[in-house]
Amino acid sequence: MANVRVTYDKTADAAYVYFTEPQARVKSARVYPCDPVDADAMINLDFDEQGRLIGIEVLAASSKLPEYLLRSTERLDTEGS
């Protein structure tokens, strides 16, 4: 089982949860957009060519994910944590 890795870009307010090994270069073959009415956010599920879930993108992440999680993620923006 792969370790879960989370990245966050504060500028875009987007987080990504990876379910693949960090060194793996798995490409997303299909994206399933989810727009939960009650969540007031957009969530995209990424699947590989075999139909396995490889990652989850959370837009408007700061309003949907706990602050402690966003503080502990790998940051993709230049602001740092």
Secondary structure by P-SEA (a helix, b strand, c coil): cccbbbbbbccccbbbbbcccccccccccbbbbbbcccccbbbbbbbcccccccbbbbccccccccaaaaaaccccccccc
